[in-house]
C-alpha cells in the first residue's frame, strides 16, 4: 500500500510503498477513501523539515538545552549522530481520515467490516486505528465532509475549554481551517464572534458566516475589539493562529475583559507579559488536541475525543455546520505534490486527498527489496523502534537480514530500504514460518517479549530478545517450558558484560569474593510513559535495572541467593525508579545496584565500583577503567563501549558453529528472578530469597 510521509532531514514529502498493517485486538483496520490535509499543522511540519540546521534550532529552541546536555555526557560526535538519525526518520502525515472498515479486532464492539467510519488515521491507503478514535459516519454525510470530524474536534475542544455563554463576545485570532470551524461552532452557540486575521480572503468567509471581522494589516485589533464591545473587551479569546511572535498573546490579553479567558489552540510565541494578565486577572489555557485531558487515562482521553468526533459529525449531518463550502480542492493521492509543493504559500482553506477505490490498495503485509544474499546466518528482526535503528542495524550491516517486522509497516520499510533488508512486513509470523531464518531478534515493547520468545522457540529458532525476558514469574515459567522443548539458543540483551572494560575487570578480579556497587544515573522518564506501566513495560527496575544486576552477576561469577530493595519515596510503589537493590551471592560476594532517576543529566550515566583483595576498580560511564592496587594495570581509556558489538559478533559466531548459548540460561533465569524478588522485597519490606 502507499503512505505519505515527511522526511524531517531532507524536507522531502514522499509517497512510500509499505506493507499494510495487521489488525490487533483493540484496533480497527480501515480502507481509506478520503483524507483531509491539515494545512496549518502540516505546513509547520514541512517548513521545519525544509529548514537548515540553524533554522530547525530557531524553530525548536527548547531542544537546544537537551542537545547541550547530551554533548556533555556522550560527546559531540555521538550527539550529532543521534540528532541526525532522529531527523532522518520520516514521519507519517495526516490525522483526518474517512473510509470503510476492512476488519475489526476481537475486543471491538459496535463496528463491523463494511461500516463507513472516520478516524485520526494518517494519509495512507490502509490505516489501523484504536477503536476509541474511530466513529461511524452518519448516512447523510459524505466521506469528504466526514474528514472534518477530527480537525473540527480540535475547534470544539477549544470552545468547551472556553465555555462561553450565548450572547457573549468571543474574539477568534486566526481564520485558517480551525479558526473558521471555531467561528461556525461559536455562532451556533449564539455567541457574537469577532474574527481577526491578515488574509482578507479568509476574513470574507468569516463574514459570510456572520462574524464581524478585522484585518490586522489595517490597524490595531485591540482597539477594534474594544470599540465593538463598548470598551469592555471580549468575554473570551481563542487563538487559532500560527506565529513565532509574542505579539499575539499580548494583544489577546489586552482585548480581553477583566476576568476573561484565553484559550490557545494554535502555535505562537509565549513570552507573556505578567502585567497584561495580572491587572485583569485573566485565565490562560492551552487546548490539548481534540480532547485528550492531562491526568486522565489514555482510554478516557480517547473516549472524550470520540465524543467530540460524534458531535461534529452530528452537526454536519443536521446542516448546522457547513464544511463543504470550505473545500478548496480535491486531489488524487498520487498527485499529492499539487498540495505539498506550495503548502507554505497556499491560500487554500481545506484540501482533500482522494483515494482511487478501484486501484490496488496493497493489502499484502510484506514488501520486497533486493537484498544481499549470502551463506551467513539468516536473521529476522521483529521491532523497528529506536534500539533497532540506532544500535542493532548499524552493528549488523554485514549480516544477512532477510526480514524486518514493524507494527504499522512504515518504520520497518524505511529501515529495510536503508539497510538493504529483503522483506519489510507487518506480520512477524512470516518470519517464524520461514525455514531459512536461523535467528529471530525481538526488539519490541516489553509486554510482547514472552509471547514472541515462546513462538520463536517453538519454531525451533535461535532467539535474541532485548531485556527484559519476562515481566511476571508465570511468564518466565512458560518460557522455561518452551526452552526445554526447543533446540535453539536463547539470549537476552545483557550487553554490558561484553564491554571491553568489563572483560578487563573480570580478568583482573578472577574468582575472588568481592563487593560491587553499580550505579545508573538513569534520568527522569515521564510517569505516564509505557515503561512505568507494570503490564506494558514492567517498570524500570525489571525493564532496565536488570542490566546492572546481570553485570554484577557476571563480575562475581556467582548466583544471587537473596535480594532486598529500598526505594526513595515514602510511599514507594512497585514501579519505582529511585531504588537501591542489595544482592547476596552464593559465593559470599555482595552487590549493590543503585538505580536513580533524580540525578543531574550532567553526571555520568553509569559508574561501577569493585572492591576485592585489596584492589579497587572504577569504571566510569564505560569510557575509563581505573585500577588501584592492581599490579601491572592502572588505566584503560577508550571511546564508550557498552559491549553491543562484541555481543552480536559472538552470538553470530556461536550460531554458525556449535549453537552454544551466549549467556548460560541459568544465569539469565537467576537475574530475571532477582528483579521479581526486588519488587517483592519492596512490597514485604524484607529480604526475599531467589529460587
VEXSE-776628 format. One record per residue (C-alpha): residue in one letter; z, x, y; residue number from 1. Coordinates in Angstrom, 1 decimal. Layout:
<pts>
A_Z_X_Y_NUM
...
</pts>
This chain:
<pts>
X_0.0_0.0_0.0_1
X_-0.3_1.0_3.7_2
X_2.6_1.6_6.1_3
X_2.6_2.5_9.8_4
X_4.8_5.5_10.7_5
X_5.5_7.7_13.8_6
X_5.8_11.4_13.5_7
X_8.5_12.5_15.9_8
X_7.4_16.1_15.9_9
X_3.7_15.8_16.5_10
X_3.5_12.4_18.3_11
X_1.0_11.0_15.8_12
X_1.0_7.4_14.8_13
X_-0.3_7.3_11.2_14
X_-1.2_4.6_8.6_15
X_0.0_6.1_5.3_16
X_-0.7_5.2_1.8_17
X_2.6_4.9_-0.1_18
X_3.9_3.2_-3.3_19
X_5.1_-0.3_-3.0_20
X_8.9_-0.8_-3.1_21
X_10.7_-2.4_-6.0_22
X_12.9_-5.4_-5.5_23
X_16.7_-4.9_-6.1_24
X_19.4_-7.5_-6.7_25
X_20.3_-8.4_-3.1_26
X_16.7_-7.9_-1.7_27
X_13.5_-9.9_-1.3_28
X_10.0_-8.4_-1.8_29
X_7.6_-9.7_0.9_30
X_3.8_-9.5_1.2_31
X_3.2_-9.2_4.9_32
X_0.7_-11.5_6.8_33
X_1.6_-10.7_10.4_34
X_4.0_-8.3_12.3_35
X_4.9_-8.1_15.9_36
X_4.8_-4.8_17.8_37
X_7.9_-4.4_19.9_38
X_6.1_-2.8_22.8_39
X_9.3_-1.8_24.6_40
X_11.2_-0.2_21.6_41
X_8.1_1.3_20.0_42
X_6.8_2.6_23.3_43
X_10.0_4.6_23.8_44
X_9.7_6.0_20.3_45
X_6.1_7.0_20.8_46
X_6.9_8.5_24.2_47
X_9.8_10.5_22.7_48
X_7.6_11.8_19.9_49
X_4.8_13.0_22.2_50
X_7.2_14.9_24.5_51
X_7.7_18.6_24.0_52
X_11.0_20.2_23.0_53
X_12.4_20.2_26.5_54
X_11.1_16.6_27.1_55
X_12.9_15.5_23.9_56
X_16.1_17.2_25.1_57
X_15.9_15.4_28.5_58
X_15.5_12.1_26.8_59
X_18.5_12.7_24.5_60
X_20.9_14.9_26.4_61
X_23.8_13.7_24.2_62
X_22.3_15.6_21.3_63
X_22.5_19.0_23.1_64
X_26.2_19.3_22.5_65
X_25.8_18.8_18.8_66
X_23.0_21.3_18.6_67
X_25.0_23.9_20.6_68
X_28.0_23.4_18.2_69
X_25.7_23.9_15.2_70
X_24.3_27.1_16.6_71
X_27.8_28.5_16.9_72
X_28.7_27.7_13.3_73
X_25.3_28.1_11.5_74
X_23.3_30.4_13.8_75
X_20.2_29.7_15.9_76
X_17.7_30.2_13.1_77
X_19.3_27.7_10.7_78
X_19.8_25.2_13.6_79
X_16.2_25.4_14.8_80
X_15.1_25.0_11.2_81
X_17.3_21.9_10.7_82
X_16.2_20.3_14.0_83
X_12.5_21.0_13.2_84
X_12.9_19.5_9.7_85
X_14.6_16.4_11.2_86
X_11.8_15.8_13.7_87
X_9.2_16.3_11.0_88
X_10.3_13.3_9.1_89
X_8.1_10.3_10.1_90
X_10.0_7.1_10.8_91
X_8.8_3.6_9.9_92
X_7.6_1.5_12.9_93
X_8.3_-2.2_13.4_94
X_11.0_-4.7_12.7_95
X_9.4_-8.2_13.2_96
X_7.7_-9.2_10.0_97
X_6.3_-12.5_8.6_98
X_4.9_-13.0_5.2_99
X_5.1_-14.6_1.7_100
X_7.8_-13.8_-0.9_101
X_6.5_-11.9_-4.0_102
X_9.7_-11.5_-5.8_103
X_13.5_-12.1_-5.3_104
X_16.4_-10.1_-6.6_105
X_18.8_-11.5_-9.2_106
X_21.5_-12.2_-6.6_107
X_19.2_-14.0_-4.2_108
X_19.7_-17.8_-3.9_109
X_17.7_-20.4_-2.0_110
X_14.5_-18.4_-1.8_111
X_11.6_-18.1_-4.3_112
X_8.2_-16.5_-4.7_113
X_5.6_-18.2_-2.5_114
X_8.0_-19.1_0.3_115
X_6.9_-18.1_3.8_116
X_9.6_-16.0_5.5_117
X_10.4_-13.9_8.5_118
X_12.4_-10.7_8.2_119
X_13.2_-7.4_10.0_120
X_10.7_-5.6_7.7_121
X_8.5_-2.8_9.1_122
X_4.7_-2.6_9.7_123
X_3.8_-2.4_6.0_124
X_1.7_-4.4_3.6_125
X_4.8_-5.0_1.4_126
X_8.4_-4.8_2.5_127
X_11.7_-5.0_0.7_128
X_14.4_-6.6_2.9_129
X_18.1_-7.5_2.4_130
X_18.4_-11.3_1.7_131
X_20.7_-11.7_4.7_132
X_17.9_-10.6_7.0_133
X_15.3_-12.9_5.6_134
X_14.8_-16.5_6.7_135
X_12.3_-19.3_5.7_136
X_9.7_-20.2_8.2_137
X_9.5_-24.0_9.2_138
X_6.3_-25.7_8.1_139
X_5.1_-26.3_11.6_140
X_5.5_-22.7_12.7_141
X_2.5_-20.3_12.3_142
X_3.1_-16.8_10.9_143
X_2.1_-15.2_14.3_144
X_4.7_-17.3_16.1_145
X_7.4_-16.6_13.4_146
X_7.2_-12.9_14.1_147
X_9.0_-13.6_17.3_148
X_12.2_-14.7_15.5_149
X_13.7_-11.2_15.2_150
X_13.0_-10.0_18.7_151
X_13.9_-13.5_20.0_152
X_17.2_-13.0_18.3_153
X_17.8_-9.9_20.4_154
X_17.4_-12.0_23.5_155
X_19.5_-14.8_22.1_156
X_22.3_-12.4_21.2_157
X_22.5_-11.1_24.8_158
X_22.8_-14.7_26.1_159
X_25.5_-15.5_23.6_160
X_27.4_-12.4_24.9_161
X_27.0_-13.5_28.5_162
X_27.9_-17.1_27.6_163
X_26.5_-18.8_30.8_164
X_27.1_-22.5_31.6_165
X_24.4_-24.9_32.6_166
X_23.8_-24.7_36.4_167
X_24.9_-21.1_36.6_168
X_22.6_-18.4_38.1_169
X_21.6_-15.5_35.8_170
X_19.5_-12.6_37.0_171
X_17.3_-11.0_34.4_172
X_16.2_-7.5_35.2_173
X_13.0_-6.6_33.3_174
X_10.3_-9.0_32.3_175
X_8.9_-7.4_29.2_176
X_8.8_-9.4_26.0_177
X_12.6_-9.5_25.5_178
X_13.1_-10.3_29.2_179
X_10.6_-13.2_29.1_180
X_12.2_-14.6_25.9_181
X_15.6_-14.3_27.6_182
X_14.3_-16.2_30.6_183
X_12.9_-19.0_28.4_184
X_16.2_-19.4_26.5_185
X_18.3_-19.4_29.7_186
X_16.1_-22.1_31.2_187
X_16.5_-24.2_28.0_188
X_20.3_-23.9_28.6_189
X_19.9_-25.4_32.1_190
X_20.6_-22.1_33.9_191
X_18.9_-21.0_37.1_192
X_17.1_-17.8_36.5_193
X_16.1_-15.0_38.9_194
X_13.6_-12.6_37.3_195
X_13.3_-9.1_38.7_196
X_10.6_-6.5_37.8_197
X_7.9_-4.2_39.3_198
X_4.9_-5.7_37.5_199
X_3.5_-8.8_39.2_200
X_1.6_-10.0_36.1_201
X_4.8_-10.4_34.1_202
X_6.6_-12.0_37.1_203
X_3.8_-14.5_37.3_204
X_4.5_-15.5_33.7_205
X_8.2_-15.9_34.5_206
X_7.4_-18.1_37.5_207
X_5.2_-20.3_35.3_208
X_8.2_-20.9_33.1_209
X_10.3_-22.0_36.0_210
X_12.2_-18.8_37.1_211
X_12.5_-17.5_40.7_212
X_11.0_-14.0_40.8_213
X_11.3_-10.9_42.9_214
X_9.1_-7.8_42.8_215
X_11.3_-4.7_43.3_216
X_8.4_-2.9_44.9_217
X_8.7_-5.3_47.9_218
X_12.3_-4.7_48.8_219
X_15.9_-4.7_47.6_220
X_16.6_-7.1_44.7_221
X_20.3_-7.3_45.6_222
X_19.5_-8.9_48.9_223
X_17.2_-11.4_47.3_224
X_19.8_-12.5_44.7_225
X_22.5_-12.8_47.4_226
X_20.2_-14.9_49.6_227
X_19.3_-17.2_46.7_228
X_23.0_-17.7_45.8_229
X_24.3_-18.3_49.3_230
X_25.7_-14.7_49.4_231
X_27.9_-15.4_46.4_232
X_26.0_-13.4_43.8_233
X_24.7_-14.2_40.4_234
X_27.1_-15.5_37.8_235
X_25.7_-13.0_35.3_236
X_23.1_-10.4_34.9_237
X_21.1_-9.5_31.7_238
X_19.4_-6.1_31.9_239
X_16.3_-6.0_29.7_240
X_14.6_-3.1_31.4_241
X_13.9_0.4_30.1_242
X_14.5_3.2_32.6_243
X_16.3_6.6_32.8_244
X_17.5_5.7_36.3_245
X_21.2_4.9_37.1_246
X_19.9_2.7_40.0_247
X_19.6_-0.4_37.8_248
X_23.2_-0.6_36.7_249
X_24.3_-0.2_40.3_250
X_22.0_-3.0_41.5_251
X_23.2_-5.2_38.7_252
X_26.8_-4.8_39.8_253
X_26.0_-5.3_43.5_254
X_24.1_-8.5_42.8_255
X_26.8_-10.0_40.6_256
X_29.6_-12.3_41.9_257
X_33.3_-11.5_41.7_258
X_34.5_-11.6_38.0_259
X_30.8_-11.8_36.9_260
X_29.4_-10.3_33.7_261
X_26.6_-7.9_33.0_262
X_25.0_-7.6_29.5_263
X_22.7_-4.7_28.7_264
X_20.0_-5.3_26.1_265
X_17.6_-2.6_27.3_266
X_18.0_1.2_27.7_267
X_18.9_2.6_31.2_268
X_20.9_5.3_32.8_269
X_24.6_4.6_32.6_270
X_26.3_6.8_35.2_271
X_28.4_4.0_36.5_272
X_29.9_4.0_40.0_273
X_33.5_2.8_39.4_274
X_33.9_1.2_42.8_275
X_30.9_-1.1_42.1_276
X_32.8_-2.6_39.2_277
X_36.3_-2.2_40.4_278
X_36.0_-4.2_43.7_279
X_34.6_-7.2_41.9_280
X_36.4_-6.8_38.5_281
X_33.2_-7.1_36.7_282
X_32.7_-7.1_32.9_283
X_30.0_-4.9_31.3_284
X_28.9_-5.3_27.7_285
X_26.1_-3.7_25.6_286
X_24.4_-6.0_23.2_287
X_24.0_-4.8_19.7_288
X_20.5_-5.6_18.4_289
X_20.2_-9.1_17.1_290
X_23.8_-9.9_16.5_291
X_25.4_-7.1_14.5_292
X_29.0_-7.0_15.6_293
X_31.2_-3.9_15.7_294
X_34.2_-4.0_13.4_295
X_32.6_-6.7_11.2_296
X_31.4_-6.1_7.6_297
X_27.7_-5.4_7.2_298
X_27.3_-8.7_5.3_299
X_29.0_-10.6_8.1_300
X_26.9_-8.9_10.8_301
X_23.7_-9.7_8.8_302
X_24.7_-13.3_8.4_303
X_25.1_-13.6_12.2_304
X_21.7_-12.1_12.7_305
X_20.2_-14.5_10.1_306
X_21.7_-17.4_12.0_307
X_20.1_-16.1_15.2_308
X_16.7_-15.9_13.3_309
X_17.1_-19.5_12.3_310
X_17.9_-20.7_15.8_311
X_14.9_-19.0_17.3_312
X_12.6_-20.5_14.6_313
X_14.0_-24.0_15.2_314
X_13.4_-23.7_18.9_315
X_9.8_-22.6_18.2_316
X_9.3_-25.4_15.8_317
X_10.6_-28.0_18.2_318
X_8.4_-26.7_21.0_319
X_11.4_-25.7_23.2_320
X_10.5_-22.1_23.0_321
X_6.8_-21.2_23.7_322
X_5.8_-17.9_22.2_323
X_2.1_-18.5_21.5_324
X_1.3_-18.0_25.2_325
X_2.9_-14.6_25.1_326
X_0.5_-13.2_22.5_327
X_-1.9_-10.8_24.3_328
X_-3.8_-9.5_21.4_329
X_-4.1_-9.7_17.6_330
X_-5.3_-6.5_15.9_331
X_-6.1_-5.8_12.3_332
X_-3.6_-3.3_10.7_333
X_-6.4_-0.7_10.1_334
X_-7.2_-0.9_13.8_335
X_-3.6_-0.2_14.9_336
X_-4.8_2.6_17.2_337
X_-6.0_0.0_19.7_338
X_-2.4_-0.8_20.4_339
X_-0.7_2.5_19.9_340
X_-3.2_4.8_21.6_341
X_-2.4_3.4_25.1_342
X_1.0_1.9_24.3_343
X_2.6_3.8_27.2_344
X_0.3_2.3_29.8_345
X_-0.5_-1.1_28.2_346
X_0.0_-4.2_30.2_347
X_0.2_-6.3_27.0_348
X_3.2_-8.7_26.5_349
X_3.0_-9.2_22.8_350
X_0.7_-7.5_20.3_351
X_0.3_-8.8_16.7_352
X_-0.8_-6.8_13.7_353
X_-2.8_-8.8_11.3_354
X_-2.8_-8.0_7.5_355
X_-6.0_-9.0_5.7_356
X_-4.7_-11.2_2.9_357
X_-7.9_-10.6_0.8_358
X_-7.5_-6.8_0.9_359
X_-5.8_-4.8_-1.8_360
X_-2.2_-4.7_-0.8_361
X_-1.4_-1.8_-3.1_362
X_1.3_-3.3_-5.3_363
X_1.4_-0.3_-7.6_364
X_4.6_1.6_-7.5_365
X_3.3_5.2_-7.5_366
X_0.7_7.2_-5.6_367
X_-1.2_10.2_-6.9_368
X_-1.6_13.6_-5.2_369
X_-3.5_16.6_-6.5_370
X_-0.5_18.7_-7.7_371
X_-0.4_22.2_-9.1_372
X_-0.2_22.1_-12.9_373
X_1.4_24.9_-14.9_374
X_3.3_25.7_-18.1_375
X_6.6_25.7_-16.2_376
X_9.5_23.3_-16.8_377
X_8.2_19.8_-15.6_378
X_10.6_18.2_-13.1_379
X_11.1_14.7_-11.9_380
X_13.2_14.1_-8.8_381
X_15.0_10.8_-8.1_382
X_16.0_10.5_-4.5_383
X_14.2_11.8_-1.3_384
X_17.0_12.0_1.2_385
X_18.3_14.8_3.3_386
X_19.5_17.0_0.4_387
X_16.2_16.8_-1.3_388
X_14.2_17.5_1.9_389
X_16.4_20.3_3.3_390
X_17.7_22.1_0.2_391
X_16.2_21.1_-3.0_392
X_12.4_21.2_-2.4_393
X_12.4_24.4_-0.4_394
X_14.1_26.1_-3.3_395
X_11.7_24.6_-5.9_396
X_8.4_25.3_-4.2_397
X_7.2_27.4_-7.1_398
X_8.4_24.9_-9.8_399
X_6.2_22.2_-11.4_400
X_7.5_19.0_-9.8_401
X_5.5_16.1_-11.2_402
X_7.3_13.1_-9.7_403
X_9.5_12.2_-6.7_404
X_11.0_8.8_-6.5_405
X_12.4_7.1_-3.4_406
X_13.6_3.5_-3.0_407
X_11.1_2.4_-0.4_408
X_8.3_5.0_-1.0_409
X_7.9_6.4_2.5_410
X_10.3_9.4_2.3_411
X_9.1_10.3_-1.1_412
X_5.4_10.1_-0.2_413
X_6.0_12.3_2.9_414
X_7.7_15.0_0.7_415
X_5.1_14.7_-2.1_416
X_2.3_15.4_0.4_417
X_4.2_18.4_1.9_418
X_5.2_20.0_-1.4_419
X_2.1_19.0_-3.5_420
X_4.0_16.8_-5.9_421
X_1.7_14.9_-8.1_422
X_3.3_11.4_-8.0_423
X_5.3_9.6_-5.4_424
X_6.9_6.5_-6.9_425
X_9.4_3.7_-6.2_426
X_10.0_3.2_-10.0_427
X_12.1_6.0_-11.4_428
X_11.7_4.5_-14.9_429
X_8.2_6.0_-14.9_430
X_9.8_9.5_-14.7_431
X_12.2_8.7_-17.6_432
X_9.3_7.4_-19.8_433
X_7.1_10.4_-19.2_434
X_7.4_12.7_-22.2_435
X_6.0_15.6_-20.2_436
X_9.1_15.6_-18.0_437
X_11.8_18.1_-19.1_438
X_14.3_17.9_-16.3_439
X_15.5_15.0_-14.2_440
X_17.1_15.8_-10.9_441
X_19.2_13.0_-9.5_442
X_19.9_13.2_-5.7_443
X_20.7_9.6_-4.8_444
X_23.7_7.8_-3.3_445
X_26.8_8.4_-5.3_446
X_27.2_5.0_-6.9_447
X_23.8_5.4_-8.7_448
X_24.7_8.6_-10.4_449
X_26.4_7.3_-13.5_450
X_23.7_4.8_-14.4_451
X_20.9_7.2_-13.8_452
X_22.6_10.1_-15.7_453
X_23.1_7.9_-18.7_454
X_19.5_6.7_-18.7_455
X_18.2_10.2_-18.4_456
X_20.4_11.5_-21.2_457
X_19.3_8.5_-23.4_458
X_15.7_9.5_-22.6_459
X_16.5_12.9_-24.1_460
X_16.0_14.8_-20.8_461
X_17.9_17.7_-19.3_462
X_19.8_16.4_-16.3_463
X_20.9_17.8_-13.0_464
X_22.9_15.5_-10.8_465
X_24.2_16.2_-7.3_466
X_28.0_15.8_-7.1_467
X_29.9_13.7_-7.9_468
X_29.2_13.0_-11.5_469
X_31.1_9.7_-11.5_470
X_33.2_7.5_-9.2_471
X_35.6_6.0_-11.7_472
X_37.2_7.1_-15.0_473
X_35.4_4.4_-17.0_474
X_32.0_5.7_-15.7_475
X_32.9_9.1_-16.9_476
X_33.8_7.8_-20.3_477
X_30.3_6.2_-20.5_478
X_28.7_9.5_-19.6_479
X_30.6_11.3_-22.3_480
X_29.4_8.9_-24.9_481
X_25.8_9.3_-23.7_482
X_26.1_13.1_-23.7_483
X_27.5_13.1_-27.2_484
X_24.2_11.4_-28.5_485
X_21.9_13.5_-26.3_486
X_20.3_16.9_-26.9_487
X_19.7_17.5_-23.2_488
X_22.0_19.6_-21.0_489
X_23.9_18.1_-18.1_490
X_24.6_20.0_-14.9_491
X_26.5_18.9_-11.8_492
X_25.6_20.4_-8.4_493
X_28.7_22.6_-8.1_494
X_26.6_25.3_-6.4_495
X_29.4_27.3_-4.8_496
X_30.3_29.1_-8.0_497
X_26.8_30.6_-7.9_498
X_27.2_32.1_-4.5_499
X_26.8_36.0_-4.4_500
X_30.1_36.2_-2.6_501
X_31.9_34.1_-5.3_502
X_30.3_36.0_-8.1_503
X_31.6_39.2_-6.5_504
X_35.0_37.7_-6.1_505
X_35.0_36.8_-9.8_506
X_34.1_40.3_-10.9_507
X_36.8_41.8_-8.7_508
X_39.5_39.4_-9.9_509
X_38.9_39.5_-13.6_510
X_41.1_37.3_-15.7_511
X_44.4_37.7_-13.8_512
X_46.7_34.9_-12.7_513
X_46.0_34.1_-9.1_514
X_46.8_31.9_-6.1_515
X_43.7_30.4_-4.5_516
X_43.5_28.4_-1.2_517
X_40.2_26.8_-0.4_518
X_39.9_25.0_3.0_519
X_37.0_22.8_4.1_520
X_36.7_22.0_7.8_521
X_34.6_19.0_6.9_522
X_34.3_17.3_10.2_523
X_34.6_13.7_11.1_524
X_32.4_11.0_9.5_525
X_32.5_7.5_10.9_526
X_34.8_5.4_8.8_527
X_32.1_2.7_8.4_528
X_29.9_5.3_6.6_529
X_29.0_4.6_3.0_530
X_30.6_7.9_1.9_531
X_34.0_6.4_2.6_532
X_33.3_3.2_0.6_533
X_35.1_3.5_-2.8_534
X_32.3_1.6_-4.6_535
X_29.4_3.4_-2.9_536
X_30.4_6.9_-2.0_537
X_33.7_7.2_-3.8_538
X_35.4_8.6_-0.7_539
X_35.2_12.2_0.5_540
X_37.8_13.6_-2.0_541
X_35.7_12.5_-5.0_542
X_32.4_13.0_-3.2_543
X_32.9_16.4_-1.5_544
X_36.3_18.0_-2.2_545
X_35.2_18.3_-5.8_546
X_33.1_21.3_-4.7_547
X_36.2_23.3_-3.8_548
X_38.1_22.1_-6.9_549
X_35.3_23.4_-9.1_550
X_35.2_26.7_-7.1_551
X_38.9_27.3_-7.6_552
X_38.5_26.4_-11.3_553
X_35.7_29.0_-11.6_554
X_37.7_31.7_-10.0_555
X_40.9_31.1_-12.1_556
X_38.9_30.8_-15.3_557
X_41.3_28.1_-16.5_558
X_41.7_24.4_-17.0_559
X_43.6_22.1_-14.5_560
X_46.6_20.5_-16.1_561
X_48.1_18.6_-13.2_562
X_47.4_17.6_-9.6_563
X_49.4_16.5_-6.6_564
X_47.8_15.3_-3.4_565
X_49.4_14.7_0.0_566
X_47.5_13.0_2.9_567
X_48.0_13.4_6.6_568
X_48.1_9.8_7.6_569
X_51.4_7.9_7.5_570
X_49.7_5.1_5.6_571
X_47.1_7.2_3.8_572
X_44.5_5.4_1.7_573
X_42.6_6.5_-1.4_574
X_39.6_7.1_0.8_575
X_41.5_9.7_3.0_576
X_39.6_12.7_4.3_577
X_42.6_14.6_5.5_578
X_44.5_15.9_2.5_579
X_45.9_18.9_0.6_580
X_45.5_19.0_-3.1_581
X_47.7_21.1_-5.3_582
X_46.2_22.3_-8.6_583
X_48.3_23.6_-11.5_584
X_46.3_25.6_-14.1_585
X_46.9_26.2_-17.8_586
X_47.0_30.0_-17.4_587
X_49.7_29.8_-14.7_588
X_47.3_30.1_-11.7_589
X_47.8_27.8_-8.7_590
X_45.2_26.4_-6.4_591
X_45.4_24.5_-3.0_592
X_42.4_22.6_-1.7_593
X_42.6_21.6_1.9_594
X_40.1_19.0_2.9_595
X_40.3_18.3_6.6_596
X_38.2_16.2_8.9_597
X_40.3_16.7_12.0_598
X_39.4_20.3_12.9_599
X_37.2_21.8_15.5_600
X_33.5_22.0_14.9_601
X_33.6_25.5_16.4_602
X_35.6_26.8_13.5_603
X_34.0_27.9_10.2_604
X_33.4_25.1_7.8_605
X_34.8_26.8_4.7_606
X_37.3_29.5_4.0_607
X_38.5_30.8_0.6_608
X_41.6_33.0_0.2_609
X_42.7_34.6_-3.1_610
X_45.9_36.4_-3.8_611
X_46.2_38.3_-7.2_612
X_47.7_41.5_-8.5_613
X_48.5_42.9_-5.0_614
X_44.9_42.2_-3.9_615
X_43.7_39.7_-1.4_616
X_40.1_38.4_-0.9_617
X_39.0_36.4_2.0_618
X_35.6_34.6_2.1_619
X_34.6_33.3_5.5_620
X_32.0_30.5_5.5_621
X_30.0_32.1_2.7_622
X_28.9_34.8_5.0_623
X_31.5_37.5_4.9_624
X_33.8_38.6_2.0_625
X_36.6_40.9_2.9_626
X_38.9_42.7_0.3_627
X_42.4_44.1_0.8_628
X_43.8_46.3_-1.9_629
X_40.6_46.1_-3.8_630
X_39.8_49.7_-4.7_631
X_36.1_50.6_-4.0_632
X_35.4_47.4_-2.1_633
X_36.1_46.5_1.5_634
X_33.5_44.0_2.7_635
X_30.3_42.2_1.7_636
X_28.3_40.6_4.6_637
X_25.1_38.7_4.0_638
X_23.4_35.6_5.5_639
X_25.2_32.4_4.5_640
X_24.5_31.7_0.8_641
X_26.3_28.8_-1.0_642
X_24.6_29.5_-4.3_643
X_21.9_26.8_-4.4_644
X_19.1_29.3_-5.0_645
X_20.7_31.1_-7.9_646
X_21.9_27.8_-9.4_647
X_18.4_26.4_-9.7_648
X_16.9_29.7_-10.8_649
X_19.4_30.0_-13.6_650
X_19.0_26.3_-14.6_651
X_15.2_26.5_-15.0_652
X_15.6_29.8_-17.0_653
X_18.1_28.2_-19.3_654
X_15.9_25.1_-19.9_655
X_12.9_27.3_-20.7_656
X_14.8_29.5_-23.1_657
X_17.8_28.2_-25.1_658
X_18.7_25.0_-23.2_659
X_22.2_26.3_-22.6_660
X_24.2_24.3_-20.1_661
X_24.6_26.0_-16.7_662
X_28.3_24.9_-16.4_663
X_30.4_24.2_-19.5_664
X_30.6_20.4_-20.0_665
X_34.4_20.6_-20.5_666
X_34.8_22.3_-17.0_667
X_32.7_19.5_-15.4_668
X_34.9_16.9_-17.0_669
X_38.1_18.7_-16.0_670
X_37.1_18.9_-12.4_671
X_35.9_15.3_-12.2_672
X_39.1_14.1_-13.8_673
X_41.1_16.2_-11.4_674
X_39.5_14.2_-8.5_675
X_40.6_11.0_-10.1_676
X_44.1_12.4_-10.6_677
X_44.3_13.4_-6.9_678
X_43.7_9.8_-5.8_679
X_46.2_8.5_-8.4_680
X_48.7_11.1_-7.2_681
X_48.4_9.8_-3.7_682
X_49.0_6.2_-4.9_683
X_52.0_7.2_-7.1_684
X_53.4_9.9_-4.7_685
X_53.9_12.3_-7.6_686
X_52.2_14.9_-9.8_687
X_49.7_13.5_-12.2_688
X_48.7_15.1_-15.5_689
X_44.9_15.7_-16.1_690
X_44.0_14.5_-19.5_691
</pts>
